[in-house]
Amino acid sequence: VQLQASGGGWVQAGDSLRLSCAASGGTLNSYKLAWFRQAPGKEREFVAVIRWSGGTIRYADSVKGRVTISKDTAKNTVFLQMNGLKPEDTAVYYCAATRIVWSEIENHWRYDVWGQGTLVTVSS
């Protein structure tokens, strides 16, 4: 499986942005698809994850209520809709895929497939 992230850009605080992660090269039925982000000088941080088969979702507390993860099974694509963006949301956003157990899905080191990252810059 390969992942291609897109949709990043420069926005102002309060704006919205939708990121896309297109998957190719294999079936996603056994995967969980997640978004992580990494700000300069900081560790990679979990944002949201969706189980491809069944659609179970989890969000990080830091984005809950402002972010929605969704999938389009026909297009093999996962989306991250971000509303009410804040300057602290500025980061490179990565999509990733894993088949590990649900209890570990917030741990970025357990993901073995990564997209290339897309930069989101939020200006105050």
All heavy atoms as an XYZ file, in Angstrom:
963
protein
N       0.840     -1.191      0.000
C       0.000      0.000      0.000
C       0.878      1.245      0.000
O       1.868      1.316      0.744
C      -0.937      0.013      1.221
C      -1.665      1.338      1.357
C      -1.951     -1.126      1.120
N       0.526      2.210     -0.861
C       1.207      3.507     -0.875
C       0.174      4.604     -0.597
O      -0.992      4.470     -0.946
C       1.873      3.774     -2.233
C       3.001      2.813     -2.575
C       2.489      1.565     -3.245
O       1.624      1.616     -4.106
N       3.033      0.421     -2.840
N       0.655      5.660      0.059
C      -0.226      6.765      0.436
C       0.283      8.071     -0.151
O       1.488      8.317     -0.178
C      -0.311      6.886      1.956
C      -0.781      5.656      2.720
C      -0.704      5.896      4.218
C      -2.193      5.277      2.309
N      -0.641      8.902     -0.587
C      -0.301     10.210     -1.153
C      -1.172     11.265     -0.484
O      -2.384     11.282     -0.700
C      -0.535     10.211     -2.662
C      -0.260     11.531     -3.347
C       1.202     11.747     -3.637
O       1.962     10.792     -3.769
N       1.616     13.002     -3.724
N      -0.552     12.122      0.307
C      -1.288     13.171      1.015
C      -1.281     14.461      0.212
O      -0.320     14.760     -0.499
C      -0.669     13.401      2.381
N      -2.364     15.218      0.361
C      -2.457     16.508     -0.320
C      -3.440     17.404      0.420
O      -4.157     16.946      1.318
C      -2.913     16.318     -1.768
O      -4.195     15.724     -1.814
N      -3.469     18.679      0.036
C      -4.470     19.584      0.565
C      -3.965     20.626      1.548
O      -4.731     21.492      1.985
N      -2.696     20.544      1.902
C      -2.158     21.527      2.826
C      -2.065     22.906      2.188
O      -2.253     23.064      0.980
N      -1.786     23.897      3.012
C      -1.651     25.242      2.496
C      -1.522     26.247      3.617
O      -1.408     25.884      4.790
N      -1.570     27.503      3.220
C      -1.477     28.603      4.179
C      -2.872     29.174      4.379
O      -3.551     29.531      3.386
C      -0.535     29.665      3.626
C      -0.324     30.828      4.532
C       0.654     30.976      5.460
C      -1.108     32.032      4.589
N       0.530     32.193      6.102
C      -0.536     32.851      5.592
C      -2.234     32.487      3.896
C      -1.065     34.095      5.909
C      -2.754     33.729      4.218
C      -2.169     34.509      5.218
N      -3.312     29.245      5.641
C      -4.631     29.780      5.965
C      -4.515     30.705      7.165
O      -3.483     30.728      7.849
C      -5.656     28.666      6.266
C      -5.882     27.781      5.050
C      -5.205     27.837      7.460
N      -5.565     31.433      7.415
C      -5.615     32.302      8.590
C      -6.364     31.608      9.723
O      -7.177     30.708      9.484
C      -6.291     33.616      8.229
C      -5.450     34.462      7.272
C      -6.010     35.857      7.092
O      -7.217     36.034      6.988
N      -5.137     36.848      7.041
N      -6.088     32.023     10.925
C      -6.760     31.456     12.087
C      -8.271     31.545     11.913
O      -8.793     32.583     11.483
C      -6.321     32.182     13.350
N      -8.944     30.442     12.243
C     -10.385     30.379     12.097
C     -10.847     29.762     10.790
O     -12.017     29.379     10.657
N      -9.938     29.670      9.826
C     -10.289     29.085      8.523
C     -10.409     27.561      8.618
O     -10.076     26.950      9.635
C      -9.239     29.440      7.476
C      -9.361     30.882      7.010
O     -10.357     31.554      7.376
O      -8.455     31.347      6.288
N     -10.854     26.981      7.510
C     -10.983     25.529      7.396
C     -10.089     25.020      6.280
O      -9.738     25.761      5.353
C     -12.436     25.140      7.109
O     -13.285     25.539      8.165
N      -9.761     23.739      6.379
C      -8.924     23.091      5.371
C      -9.282     21.617      5.346
O      -9.585     21.028      6.397
C      -7.448     23.276      5.736
C      -6.392     23.254      4.640
C      -6.644     24.345      3.608
C      -5.009     23.426      5.262
N      -9.255     21.020      4.169
C      -9.491     19.576      4.071
C      -8.283     18.909      3.439
O      -7.896     19.243      2.314
C     -10.744     19.264      3.245
C     -11.139     17.796      3.336
C     -12.409     17.472      2.598
N     -12.200     17.303      1.172
C     -12.995     16.587      0.372
N     -14.053     15.980      0.900
N     -12.754     16.503     -0.918
N      -7.727     17.982      4.171
C      -6.610     17.189      3.675
C      -7.132     15.876      3.095
O      -8.128     15.336      3.578
C      -5.618     16.890      4.786
C      -5.094     18.094      5.578
C      -4.078     17.626      6.614
C      -4.503     19.138      4.664
N      -6.434     15.391      2.084
C      -6.788     14.118      1.462
C      -5.604     13.177      1.497
O      -4.456     13.614      1.422
C      -7.209     14.333      0.003
O      -8.329     15.180     -0.088
N      -5.900     11.901      1.607
C      -4.870     10.865      1.578
C      -5.368      9.751      0.672
O      -6.280      9.007      1.038
C      -4.609     10.348      2.974
S      -3.407      8.993      3.054
N      -4.782      9.666     -0.510
C      -5.182      8.658     -1.486
C      -4.304      7.429     -1.350
O      -3.068      7.536     -1.354
C      -5.079      9.229     -2.888
N      -4.933      6.272     -1.243
C      -4.213      5.010     -1.102
C      -4.245      4.239     -2.407
O      -5.231      4.281     -3.144
C      -4.826      4.190      0.009
N      -3.157      3.531     -2.661
C      -3.076      2.708     -3.868
C      -2.209      1.489     -3.591
O      -1.489      1.444     -2.601
C      -2.482      3.521     -5.024
O      -1.170      3.950     -4.706
N      -2.324      0.514     -4.470
C      -1.411     -0.611     -4.408
C      -1.841     -1.766     -3.549
O      -1.038     -2.670     -3.296
N      -3.070     -1.756     -3.067
C      -3.501     -2.888     -2.261
C      -4.842     -2.623     -1.618
O      -5.361     -1.521     -1.667
N      -5.374     -3.666     -0.994
C      -6.651     -3.529     -0.310
C      -6.455     -2.954      1.092
O      -5.469     -3.261      1.761
C      -7.364     -4.895     -0.227
O      -8.586     -4.721      0.470
C      -6.505     -5.922      0.495
N      -7.410     -2.133      1.508
C      -7.288     -1.460      2.796
C      -8.119     -2.119      3.892
O      -8.152     -1.618      5.020
C      -7.714     -0.004      2.653
C      -6.849      0.852      1.732
C      -7.443      2.241      1.607
C      -5.418      0.938      2.263
N      -8.775     -3.233      3.585
C      -9.754     -3.796      4.516
C      -9.190     -4.096      5.893
O      -9.904     -4.023      6.881
C     -10.356     -5.066      3.914
C     -11.301     -4.753      2.774
O     -11.820     -3.651      2.672
N     -11.516     -5.728      1.906
N      -7.931     -4.429      5.989
C      -7.353     -4.774      7.284
C      -6.607     -3.617      7.930
O      -5.986     -3.798      8.984
C      -6.400     -5.961      7.121
O      -5.349     -5.628      6.243
N      -6.683     -2.441      7.332
C      -5.897     -1.309      7.801
C      -6.691     -0.309      8.625
O      -7.911     -0.183      8.496
C      -5.304     -0.549      6.605
C      -4.077     -1.198      6.018
C      -4.180     -2.131      4.988
C      -2.800     -0.866      6.484
C      -3.052     -2.713      4.444
C      -1.671     -1.444      5.939
C      -1.804     -2.369      4.921
O      -0.681     -2.947      4.382
N      -5.946      0.385      9.466
C      -6.417      1.624     10.070
C      -5.649      2.759      9.387
O      -4.427      2.654      9.220
C      -6.137      1.681     11.576
C      -6.922      0.684     12.405
C      -6.235     -0.671     12.448
C      -6.913     -1.589     13.450
N      -6.341     -2.954     13.401
N      -6.356      3.816      8.996
C      -5.734      4.948      8.337
C      -5.754      6.130      9.304
O      -6.809      6.471      9.838
C      -6.491      5.318      7.064
C      -6.216      4.540      5.779
C      -4.807      4.795      5.275
C      -6.445      3.057      5.966
N      -4.604      6.745      9.497
C      -4.490      7.796     10.508
C      -3.842      9.043      9.945
O      -3.159      9.009      8.910
C      -3.672      7.298     11.696
N      -4.064     10.135     10.654
C      -3.353     11.381     10.413
C      -2.505     11.699     11.645
O      -2.998     11.620     12.779
C      -4.318     12.531     10.151
C      -4.992     12.462      8.830
C      -6.216     11.919      8.561
C      -4.476     12.934      7.573
N      -6.498     12.032      7.225
C      -5.451     12.652      6.593
C      -3.301     13.586      7.186
C      -5.277     12.999      5.244
C      -3.138     13.921      5.858
C      -4.111     13.626      4.908
N      -1.271     12.041     11.386
C      -0.371     12.540     12.412
C       0.116     13.917     11.952
O      -0.008     14.266     10.780
C       0.832     11.611     12.589
C       0.499     10.303     13.230
C       0.011      9.248     12.472
C       0.674     10.107     14.594
C      -0.299      8.024     13.062
C       0.370      8.899     15.193
C      -0.120      7.860     14.418
N       0.695     14.661     12.883
C       1.282     15.938     12.504
C       2.566     16.149     13.292
O       2.733     15.608     14.380
C       0.311     17.090     12.754
C      -0.044     17.332     14.220
C      -1.109     18.394     14.321
N      -1.449     18.689     15.719
C      -2.420     19.526     16.076
N      -3.156     20.145     15.155
N      -2.656     19.737     17.362
N       3.433     16.935     12.692
C       4.703     17.226     13.352
C       5.048     18.690     13.135
O       5.258     19.126     11.995
C       5.822     16.330     12.820
C       7.105     16.440     13.614
C       8.057     15.295     13.348
O       7.961     14.591     12.343
N       9.005     15.088     14.249
N       5.082     19.425     14.226
C       5.480     20.825     14.188
C       6.995     20.916     14.336
O       7.625     19.994     14.872
C       4.787     21.590     15.311
N       7.600     21.998     13.889
C       9.054     22.137     13.986
C       9.538     21.973     15.425
O       9.009     22.601     16.344
C       9.296     23.563     13.478
C       8.150     23.850     12.586
C       6.975     23.140     13.199
N      10.503     21.104     15.608
C      11.088     20.899     16.921
C      10.264     20.065     17.879
O      10.630     19.927     19.049
N       9.170     19.513     17.371
C       8.302     18.717     18.246
C       8.183     17.294     17.738
O       8.496     16.996     16.589
C       6.924     19.364     18.342
C       6.929     20.719     19.023
C       5.518     21.186     19.311
C       5.514     22.481     20.093
N       4.139     22.941     20.405
N       7.698     16.421     18.615
C       7.489     15.027     18.240
C       6.276     14.900     17.334
O       5.378     15.740     17.349
C       7.265     14.180     19.497
C       8.532     13.791     20.208
C       8.293     12.654     21.184
O       7.427     11.806     20.934
O       9.000     12.625     22.197
N       6.264     13.827     16.562
C       5.107     13.532     15.740
C       3.928     13.224     16.662
O       4.054     12.454     17.622
C       5.406     12.363     14.809
C       4.411     12.194     13.699
C       4.972     11.346     12.586
N       6.102     12.013     11.921
C       6.626     11.619     10.765
N       6.130     10.548     10.159
N       7.646     12.267     10.244
N       2.773     13.813     16.339
C       1.609     13.766     17.230
C       0.417     13.148     16.518
O       0.121     13.496     15.362
C       1.267     15.203     17.655
C       0.022     15.371     18.479
C      -0.364     16.825     18.673
O       0.059     17.674     17.861
O      -1.095     17.116     19.632
N      -0.266     12.265     17.209
C      -1.487     11.652     16.677
C      -2.590     12.694     16.559
O      -2.784     13.522     17.458
C      -1.924     10.519     17.598
C      -3.304     10.000     17.343
C      -3.554      9.168     16.255
C      -4.359     10.331     18.172
C      -4.825      8.681     16.017
C      -5.629      9.857     17.946
C      -5.864      9.024     16.857
N      -3.347     12.628     15.460
C      -4.467     13.540     15.248
C      -5.797     12.785     15.210
O      -6.716     13.078     15.972
C      -4.289     14.342     13.944
C      -5.509     15.241     13.704
C      -3.014     15.174     13.983
N      -5.894     11.800     14.328
C      -7.144     11.068     14.167
C      -6.876      9.779     13.421
O      -5.896      9.672     12.679
C      -8.184     11.896     13.422
N      -7.773      8.812     13.590
C      -7.640      7.525     12.906
C      -9.022      6.976     12.608
O      -9.986      7.233     13.336
C      -6.827      6.529     13.765
C      -7.544      6.226     15.059
C      -6.523      5.252     12.989
N      -9.103      6.239     11.511
C     -10.339      5.566     11.140
C     -10.028      4.137     10.723
O      -9.064      3.884     10.005
C     -11.067      6.338     10.003
C     -12.429      5.723      9.708
C     -10.211      6.408      8.728
C     -13.317      6.616      8.835
N     -10.829      3.237     11.210
C     -10.698      1.840     10.791
C     -11.374      1.704      9.446
O     -12.549      2.054      9.290
C     -11.373      0.919     11.814
C     -11.086     -0.556     11.615
C     -12.031     -1.400     12.430
N     -11.982     -1.114     13.847
C     -11.259     -1.780     14.731
N     -10.487     -2.776     14.321
N     -11.309     -1.467     16.011
N     -10.616      1.233      8.438
C     -11.168      1.194      7.081
C     -12.407      0.308      6.999
O     -13.397      0.673      6.390
C     -10.115      0.706      6.098
C     -10.554      0.887      4.686
C     -11.095     -0.044      3.848
C     -10.531      2.128      3.950
N     -11.407      0.532      2.649
C     -11.076      1.846      2.680
C     -10.120      3.419      4.255
C     -11.201      2.830      1.700
C     -10.242      4.403      3.279
C     -10.772      4.111      2.019
N     -12.347     -0.834      7.626
C     -13.491     -1.741      7.627
C     -14.272     -1.538      8.907
O     -13.806     -1.875      9.976
C     -13.007     -3.194      7.528
O     -14.090     -4.090      7.563
N     -15.428     -0.932      8.802
C     -16.233     -0.684      9.989
C     -16.329      0.771     10.360
O     -17.344      1.210     10.900
N     -15.255      1.532     10.113
C     -15.330      2.977     10.295
C     -15.170      3.496     11.701
O     -15.473      4.659     11.976
N     -14.690      2.672     12.625
C     -14.442      3.176     13.986
C     -13.440      4.310     13.934
O     -12.473      4.266     13.179
C     -13.899      2.056     14.875
O     -14.768      0.926     14.783
C     -13.826      2.500     16.326
N     -13.689      5.333     14.752
C     -12.891      6.564     14.714
C     -12.394      6.930     16.104
O     -13.070      6.677     17.104
C     -13.735      7.721     14.138
C     -13.945      7.533     12.628
C     -13.104      9.077     14.413
C     -14.942      8.501     12.022
N     -11.216      7.532     16.134
C     -10.704      8.122     17.375
C     -10.013      9.442     17.042
O      -9.346      9.559     16.009
C      -9.720      7.197     18.086
C      -9.198      7.780     19.404
C      -8.145      6.894     20.034
N      -8.726      5.631     20.493
C      -7.995      4.683     21.079
N      -6.689      4.869     21.254
N      -8.569      3.580     21.480
N     -10.160     10.408     17.930
C      -9.520     11.715     17.768
C      -8.623     12.017     18.955
O      -8.897     11.601     20.076
C     -10.562     12.832     17.671
C     -11.458     12.759     16.464
C     -12.763     12.296     16.567
C     -10.993     13.156     15.216
C     -13.587     12.228     15.466
C     -11.812     13.096     14.104
C     -13.110     12.626     14.238
O     -13.916     12.562     13.134
N      -7.583     12.787     18.697
C      -6.785     13.329     19.784
C      -7.607     14.392     20.510
O      -8.396     15.118     19.889
C      -5.502     13.942     19.247
N      -7.411     14.496     21.808
C      -8.153     15.489     22.598
C      -7.897     16.904     22.096
O      -8.773     17.761     22.160
C      -7.769     15.375     24.075
C      -8.317     14.121     24.714
O      -9.263     13.518     24.160
O      -7.790     13.739     25.778
N      -6.691     17.141     21.575
C      -6.311     18.484     21.151
C      -7.089     18.980     19.939
O      -7.138     20.188     19.678
C      -4.810     18.533     20.847
O      -4.482     17.606     19.834
N      -7.703     18.072     19.195
C      -8.423     18.474     17.976
C      -9.894     18.098     18.014
O     -10.649     18.465     17.111
C      -7.780     17.866     16.717
C      -6.331     18.312     16.588
C      -7.891     16.346     16.730
N     -10.298     17.385     19.048
C     -11.675     16.897     19.118
C     -12.657     18.066     19.039
O     -12.486     19.086     19.717
C     -11.865     16.116     20.411
C     -13.023     15.138     20.399
C     -13.039     14.296     21.669
C     -11.876     13.338     21.701
N     -11.906     12.451     22.889
N     -13.668     17.916     18.187
C     -14.650     18.962     18.001
C     -14.332     19.910     16.865
O     -15.191     20.651     16.403
N     -13.078     19.921     16.410
C     -12.671     20.793     15.310
C     -12.293     20.022     14.058
O     -12.189     20.601     12.978
C     -11.475     21.662     15.719
C     -11.720     22.565     16.893
C     -10.562     23.546     17.084
N      -9.318     22.876     17.404
C      -8.223     22.949     16.662
N      -8.208     23.636     15.528
N      -7.113     22.331     17.039
N     -12.111     18.732     14.216
C     -11.582     17.907     13.142
C     -12.517     16.728     12.891
O     -13.059     16.157     13.838
C     -10.170     17.405     13.521
C      -9.752     16.232     12.654
C      -9.152     18.534     13.397
N     -12.675     16.383     11.632
C     -13.467     15.214     11.259
C     -12.677     14.368     10.278
O     -12.223     14.870      9.247
C     -14.794     15.629     10.608
O     -15.530     16.459     11.509
C     -15.625     14.394     10.261
N     -12.525     13.093     10.597
C     -11.889     12.157      9.681
C     -12.979     11.345      9.002
O     -13.976     10.967      9.633
C     -10.869     11.249     10.401
C     -10.053     10.441      9.398
C     -11.540     10.342     11.415
C      -8.858      9.717     10.021
N     -12.811     11.105      7.716
C     -13.805     10.348      6.969
C     -13.116      9.591      5.841
O     -11.929      9.816      5.577
C     -14.884     11.268      6.404
O     -14.309     12.207      5.502
N     -13.863      8.715      5.195
C     -13.281      7.935      4.102
C     -14.248      7.819      2.958
O     -15.459      7.877      3.145
C     -12.863      6.545      4.601
C     -14.020      5.682      5.123
C     -13.498      4.368      5.648
C     -14.614      3.546      6.289
N     -15.468      2.912      5.302
N     -13.693      7.682      1.782
C     -14.456      7.403      0.574
C     -13.944      6.071      0.054
O     -12.859      5.997     -0.530
C     -14.255      8.519     -0.457
C     -15.103      8.341     -1.693
O     -15.380      7.181     -2.074
O     -15.471      9.351     -2.303
N     -14.713      5.022      0.273
C     -14.236      3.693     -0.078
C     -14.107      3.518     -1.581
O     -13.246      2.771     -2.048
C     -15.169      2.622      0.499
O     -16.507      2.891      0.082
C     -15.113      2.624      2.016
N     -14.942      4.199     -2.351
C     -14.868      4.071     -3.807
C     -13.580      4.668     -4.353
O     -13.041      4.213     -5.361
C     -16.073      4.744     -4.444
N     -13.076      5.702     -3.675
C     -11.864      6.379     -4.133
C     -10.632      5.978     -3.338
O      -9.543      6.504     -3.570
C     -12.058      7.897     -4.052
C     -13.144      8.435     -4.962
C     -13.256      9.946     -4.857
C     -14.330     10.481     -5.808
N     -14.474     11.946     -5.724
N     -10.792      5.067     -2.374
C      -9.667      4.660     -1.526
C      -8.959      5.871     -0.917
O      -7.721      5.957     -0.920
C      -8.662      3.828     -2.321
C      -8.902      2.338     -2.169
O      -9.938      1.910     -1.655
N      -7.961      1.541     -2.635
N      -9.746      6.778     -0.408
C      -9.211      8.048      0.086
C      -9.752      8.342      1.483
O     -10.929      8.107      1.754
C      -9.566      9.197     -0.865
O      -9.004      8.929     -2.153
C      -9.024     10.518     -0.364
N      -8.876      8.850      2.316
C      -9.242      9.316      3.651
C      -9.103     10.835      3.685
O      -8.156     11.384      3.111
C      -8.348      8.681      4.731
C      -8.606      9.295      6.092
C      -8.572      7.187      4.786
N     -10.029     11.475      4.363
C     -10.035     12.929      4.453
C      -9.877     13.378      5.894
O     -10.293     12.681      6.829
C     -11.335     13.495      3.892
C     -11.612     13.102      2.479
C     -12.496     12.065      2.200
C     -10.989     13.750      1.424
C     -12.752     11.687      0.890
C     -11.238     13.382      0.117
C     -12.121     12.351     -0.154
N      -9.305     14.550      6.060
C      -9.249     15.189      7.367
C      -9.763     16.610      7.203
O      -9.080     17.465      6.635
C      -7.824     15.211      7.925
C      -7.724     15.681      9.375
C      -8.294     14.621     10.320
C      -6.273     15.981      9.754
N     -10.997     16.830      7.655
C     -11.595     18.152      7.602
C     -11.247     18.883      8.883
O     -11.561     18.405      9.975
C     -13.113     18.044      7.457
C     -13.845     19.365      7.493
C     -13.561     20.228      6.269
O     -13.538     19.726      5.146
N     -13.368     21.524      6.476
N     -10.594     20.022      8.755
C     -10.164     20.787      9.924
C     -10.842     22.146      9.905
O     -10.725     22.900      8.930
C      -8.650     20.942      9.928
C      -7.906     19.624      9.935
S      -6.123     19.819     10.137
C      -5.704     20.578      8.575
N     -11.550     22.443     10.964
C     -12.259     23.719     11.098
C     -11.702     24.511     12.278
O     -11.077     23.935     13.174
C     -13.754     23.473     11.302
C     -14.370     22.682     10.168
O     -14.055     22.888      8.990
N     -15.258     21.763     10.514
N     -11.939     25.806     12.257
C     -11.476     26.622     13.367
C      -9.983     26.490     13.615
O      -9.540     26.360     14.755
N      -9.212     26.533     12.542
C      -7.774     26.306     12.673
C      -7.110     27.370     13.533
O      -7.498     28.546     13.514
C      -7.130     26.249     11.291
C      -7.359     24.924     10.553
C      -7.111     25.064      9.062
C      -6.482     23.839     11.153
N      -6.116     26.933     14.288
C      -5.363     27.795     15.193
C      -3.896     27.790     14.788
O      -3.428     26.839     14.164
C      -5.497     27.280     16.629
C      -6.922     27.100     17.105
C      -6.942     26.460     18.479
C      -8.358     26.229     18.970
N      -8.383     25.594     20.311
N      -3.163     28.812     15.160
C      -1.722     28.814     14.832
C      -0.996     27.573     15.340
O      -0.058     27.094     14.690
C      -1.224     30.086     15.518
C      -2.409     30.998     15.519
C      -3.594     30.094     15.732
N      -1.431     27.042     16.468
C      -0.784     25.841     17.001
C      -1.080     24.583     16.199
O      -0.510     23.524     16.472
C      -1.165     25.624     18.476
C      -2.647     25.657     18.766
C      -3.111     27.015     19.245
O      -2.669     28.060     18.678
O      -3.934     27.057     20.182
N      -1.963     24.685     15.218
C      -2.195     23.572     14.302
C      -1.164     23.542     13.178
O      -1.150     22.599     12.373
C      -3.596     23.658     13.684
C      -4.696     23.483     14.706
O      -4.565     22.596     15.574
O      -5.683     24.238     14.643
N      -0.317     24.546     13.104
C       0.717     24.585     12.079
C       1.662     23.398     12.223
O       2.224     23.167     13.295
C       1.516     25.896     12.176
O       0.648     26.997     11.867
C       2.693     25.894     11.208
N       1.789     22.629     11.156
C       2.615     21.415     11.195
C       2.627     20.785      9.808
O       1.839     21.162      8.933
C       2.063     20.412     12.198
N       3.504     19.824      9.645
C       3.416     18.926      8.499
C       2.484     17.794      8.901
O       2.675     17.162      9.946
C       4.791     18.378      8.092
C       4.638     17.385      6.954
C       5.724     19.509      7.702
N       1.488     17.569      8.094
C       0.496     16.532      8.364
C       0.799     15.308      7.502
O       0.993     15.425      6.284
C      -0.907     17.048      8.087
C      -1.404     17.971      9.177
C      -0.867     19.239      9.330
C      -2.393     17.555     10.067
C      -1.295     20.080     10.342
C      -2.841     18.402     11.080
C      -2.284     19.659     11.220
O      -2.714     20.484     12.226
N       0.847     14.167      8.156
C       1.144     12.908      7.484
C      -0.051     11.962      7.610
O      -0.654     11.865      8.677
C       2.344     12.227      8.125
C       3.639     12.993      8.057
C       4.004     13.879      9.074
C       4.516     12.821      6.983
C       5.192     14.578      9.017
C       5.714     13.511      6.929
C       6.042     14.390      7.945
O       7.232     15.073      7.887
N      -0.329     11.246      6.532
C      -1.250     10.127      6.671
C      -0.426      8.847      6.754
O       0.687      8.771      6.225
C      -2.257     10.072      5.519
S      -1.553      9.911      3.874
N      -0.975      7.882      7.450
C      -0.252      6.636      7.696
C      -1.236      5.492      7.798
O      -2.418      5.695      8.094
C       0.576      6.743      8.973
N      -0.726      4.295      7.587
C      -1.568      3.105      7.640
C      -0.894      2.024      8.464
O       0.333      1.880      8.451
C      -1.848      2.586      6.229
N      -1.716      1.273      9.165
C      -1.202      0.198      9.992
C      -2.228     -0.895     10.127
O      -3.435     -0.656      9.920
C      -0.819      0.718     11.390
O      -0.203     -0.336     12.132
C      -2.055      1.178     12.162
N      -1.765     -2.078     10.523
C      -2.675     -3.174     10.823
C      -2.565     -3.606     12.280
O      -3.082     -4.653     12.652
C      -2.387     -4.369      9.877
C      -2.866     -4.112      8.457
C      -2.525     -5.239      7.521
N      -1.111     -5.205      7.145
C      -0.590     -5.953      6.185
N      -1.342     -6.799      5.516
N       0.690     -5.874      5.901
N      -1.928     -2.787     13.093
C      -1.763     -3.138     14.505
C      -3.101     -3.077     15.239
O      -4.087     -2.565     14.713
C      -0.770     -2.176     15.203
C      -1.268     -0.724     15.112
C       0.618     -2.336     14.633
C      -0.477      0.226     15.976
N      -3.109     -3.574     16.471
C      -4.327     -3.597     17.261
C      -4.772     -2.185     17.601
O      -3.959     -1.265     17.680
C      -4.135     -4.417     18.554
C      -3.882     -5.872     18.214
C      -2.990     -3.865     19.398
N      -6.060     -2.019     17.796
C      -6.656     -0.705     18.032
C      -6.054     -0.005     19.251
O      -5.924      1.214     19.269
C      -8.159     -0.857     18.183
C      -8.898      0.442     18.201
C      -9.476      1.044     19.265
C      -9.143      1.289     17.064
N     -10.065      2.231     18.881
C      -9.888      2.394     17.533
C      -8.805      1.237     15.712
C     -10.298      3.435     16.695
C      -9.222      2.251     14.884
C      -9.958      3.348     15.368
N      -5.669     -0.753     20.252
C      -5.161     -0.139     21.482
C      -3.848      0.605     21.273
O      -3.441      1.394     22.122
C      -4.974     -1.202     22.554
O      -4.051     -2.184     22.113
N      -3.169      0.379     20.170
C      -1.879      1.028     19.930
C      -1.927      2.038     18.783
O      -0.871      2.524     18.361
C      -0.824     -0.027     19.636
C      -0.551     -0.947     20.818
C       0.762     -1.686     20.668
O       1.817     -1.032     20.530
O       0.731     -2.926     20.656
N      -3.091      2.377     18.300
C      -3.168      3.162     17.063
C      -2.756      4.615     17.219
O      -2.661      5.317     16.216
C      -4.557      3.074     16.391
C      -5.681      3.247     17.392
C      -4.703      1.802     15.603
C      -6.071      4.654     17.640
N      -2.480      5.088     18.414
C      -1.987      6.456     18.566
C      -0.461      6.522     18.546
O       0.110      7.618     18.598
C      -2.525      7.068     19.861
C      -4.033      7.241     19.866
C      -4.528      8.033     21.061
O      -3.739      8.826     21.626
O      -5.697      7.876     21.434
N       0.183      5.384     18.453
C       1.648      5.334     18.507
C       2.220      5.360     17.097
O       2.144      4.375     16.354
C       2.101      4.075     19.233
C       1.610      4.025     20.662
O       1.498      5.060     21.322
N       1.285      2.849     21.136
N       2.839      6.471     16.729
C       3.290      6.628     15.343
C       4.350      5.590     14.966
O       4.448      5.206     13.802
C       3.818      8.039     15.105
C       5.029      8.411     15.918
N       6.309      8.080     15.523
C       5.148      9.065     17.072
C       7.157      8.539     16.420
N       6.469      9.139     17.370
N       5.112      5.118     15.938
C       6.177      4.161     15.622
C       5.645      2.800     15.248
O       6.386      1.928     14.821
C       7.179      4.062     16.778
C       6.569      3.668     18.079
C       6.363      2.416     18.574
C       6.062      4.564     19.074
N       5.774      2.472     19.799
C       5.566      3.771     20.140
C       5.972      5.955     19.186
C       5.006      4.334     21.286
C       5.416      6.511     20.320
C       4.931      5.706     21.352
N       4.344      2.586     15.408
C       3.734      1.315     15.046
C       3.147      1.338     13.643
O       2.545      0.355     13.215
C       2.645      0.947     16.056
C       3.166      0.735     17.475
C       4.258     -0.319     17.543
N       3.868     -1.573     16.946
C       3.284     -2.563     17.615
N       3.029     -2.429     18.886
N       2.979     -3.688     16.989
N       3.321      2.431     12.920
C       2.797      2.535     11.564
C       3.915      2.233     10.571
O       5.038      2.738     10.707
C       2.232      3.927     11.298
C       0.895      4.150     11.941
C       0.788      4.296     13.325
C      -0.269      4.190     11.188
C      -0.448      4.474     13.925
C      -1.511      4.388     11.775
C      -1.581      4.532     13.152
O      -2.807      4.709     13.736
N       3.609      1.422      9.568
C       4.650      1.016      8.630
C       4.475      1.596      7.236
O       5.337      1.409      6.382
C       4.737     -0.516      8.544
C       3.381     -1.155      8.268
O       2.373     -0.431      8.188
O       3.327     -2.391      8.139
N       3.381      2.296      6.985
C       3.161      2.927      5.690
C       2.878      4.404      5.927
O       1.975      4.746      6.700
C       1.981      2.288      4.934
C       1.827      2.945      3.555
C       2.177      0.789      4.787
N       3.630      5.269      5.250
C       3.502      6.712      5.441
C       3.399      7.428      4.107
O       4.079      7.073      3.142
C       4.715      7.259      6.196
C       4.746      6.847      7.628
C       5.284      5.709      8.140
C       4.191      7.573      8.734
N       5.098      5.672      9.509
C       4.430      6.812      9.894
C       3.515      8.790      8.859
C       4.007      7.224     11.164
C       3.101      9.198     10.108
C       3.347      8.421     11.249
N       2.560      8.442      4.075
C       2.550      9.360      2.952
C       3.668     10.372      3.116
O       4.382     10.384      4.127
N       3.803     11.263      2.145
C       4.948     12.156      2.118
C       4.782     13.404      2.986
O       5.742     14.117      3.190
C       5.248     12.601      0.671
C       4.420     13.761      0.166
C       2.989     13.389     -0.165
O       2.509     12.296      0.094
N       2.275     14.329     -0.762
N       3.603     13.673      3.497
C       3.396     14.849      4.326
C       2.931     16.036      3.518
O       3.338     16.228      2.364
N       2.078     16.837      4.141
C       1.602     18.065      3.510
C       1.601     19.161      4.576
O       1.144     18.950      5.701
C       0.202     17.858      2.887
O      -0.202     19.038      2.192
C      -0.862     17.473      3.908
N       2.145     20.317      4.225
C       2.351     21.382      5.192
C       1.095     22.235      5.359
O       0.518     22.710      4.378
C       3.512     22.275      4.758
C       3.809     23.500      5.629
C       4.215     23.073      7.041
C       4.908     24.339      4.983
N       0.701     22.420      6.621
C      -0.398     23.318      6.965
C       0.178     24.457      7.796
O       0.809     24.220      8.831
C      -1.490     22.585      7.757
C      -2.534     23.572      8.263
C      -2.127     21.501      6.900
N      -0.014     25.679      7.337
C       0.459     26.853      8.057
C      -0.732     27.721      8.396
O      -1.486     28.126      7.498
C       1.468     27.655      7.215
O       2.548     26.799      6.829
C       2.022     28.823      8.017
N      -0.906     27.998      9.685
C      -2.028     28.814     10.143
C      -1.481     30.117     10.708
O      -0.728     30.112     11.683
C      -2.858     28.090     11.205
C      -4.074     28.925     11.577
C      -3.273     26.713     10.715
N      -1.863     31.202     10.101
C      -1.384     32.517     10.509
C      -2.377     33.174     11.461
O      -3.587     33.086     11.262
C      -1.205     33.389      9.267
O      -0.858     34.703      9.624
N      -1.844     33.817     12.476
C      -2.723     34.467     13.465
C      -3.190     35.832     12.991
O      -2.672     36.405     12.063
C      -1.981     34.620     14.795
O      -0.801     35.370     14.606
